[in-house]
Amino acid sequence: YNTATAMQATFLMAAFGYQKLPSGLIIQWGSVSTNTTYAFPVTFPNAALSLTFGRLDGGNGTPGAASMTASTFAYRSLNVASTPGRYIAIGY
């Protein structure tokens, strides 16, 4: 894993990673596969604002979140028990 700080922007470039911008905004990403609760790579200090999913090939369901906190989200795939995908979360 490549963790570094450059110009006050901390980041982790990995499959489950994040970028902390100097403004305080944090962008996080990762993957999901089954209907369960996932932890963000780092907890948002104030709030998670947005969570977006993309379905990977082979998935038949509609990916989404049943709930979200500053540190976790409950992934739910509609129509089928599991749909592999990726997510991007934004918060501060």
C-alpha positions in Angstrom: 0.0 0.0 0.0 1.1 3.5 -0.7 0.3 5.9 2.0 1.6 9.4 1.7 1.1 13.1 2.6 1.6 15.6 -0.1 0.7 19.3 0.2 -1.5 18.5 3.3 -3.4 15.9 1.2 -3.3 12.4 2.9 -4.2 9.4 0.8 -4.1 5.6 0.6 -3.9 4.3 -3.0 -5.3 0.8 -2.6 -8.3 -1.3 -3.5 -10.0 0.2 -0.4 -8.6 3.7 -0.3 -9.1 7.3 0.3 -8.0 10.9 -0.4 -8.2 13.6 2.2 -8.1 17.0 0.5 -6.7 20.2 2.2 -10.3 21.6 2.3 -11.3 18.7 4.6 -13.3 16.9 1.9 -12.6 13.1 1.9 -13.2 10.8 -1.1 -13.2 7.0 -0.4 -13.6 4.0 -2.6 -13.8 0.2 -2.4 -15.7 -2.9 -3.5 -18.8 -4.7 -2.3 -20.1 -8.2 -3.0 -22.8 -9.3 -0.6 -25.6 -7.7 1.4 -23.9 -6.8 4.6 -22.4 -3.8 6.5 -19.1 -2.5 5.3 -16.7 -0.1 7.0 -15.2 2.8 5.1 -11.4 2.8 4.9 -11.4 5.8 7.3 -14.2 7.3 9.4 -15.5 10.6 8.2 -14.8 13.1 11.1 -18.1 14.9 10.6 -20.4 13.2 8.1 -20.7 11.0 5.1 -22.5 13.0 2.4 -22.9 10.8 -0.6 -22.4 7.1 -1.6 -22.5 5.9 -5.2 -22.3 2.4 -6.5 -21.3 0.8 -9.8 -22.2 -2.8 -10.7 -19.4 -5.1 -11.9 -19.9 -7.5 -14.8 -21.9 -10.6 -13.9 -24.1 -8.8 -11.4 -27.8 -8.8 -11.9 -29.1 -6.7 -9.0 -29.4 -3.0 -8.4 -26.7 -1.9 -5.9 -27.6 0.6 -3.2 -27.3 1.4 0.5 -29.9 0.7 3.2 -28.2 3.0 5.7 -25.0 5.1 6.1 -23.1 6.5 9.0 -19.7 8.3 9.2 -17.9 5.0 9.5 -20.1 2.3 7.9 -22.8 1.6 5.3 -25.3 -1.3 4.9 -25.0 -2.5 1.3 -28.2 -3.9 -0.3 -28.5 -5.4 -3.8 -32.1 -5.2 -4.9 -33.6 -8.2 -6.9 -30.8 -10.7 -6.0 -29.0 -11.7 -2.8 -25.7 -10.2 -3.9 -24.3 -8.1 -6.7 -20.5 -7.4 -6.9 -19.7 -3.8 -7.4 -17.6 -0.8 -6.4 -18.4 2.4 -4.5 -17.3 6.0 -4.1 -18.2 7.9 -0.9 -17.7 11.6 -0.2 -17.8 13.3 3.1 -15.9 15.5 5.5 
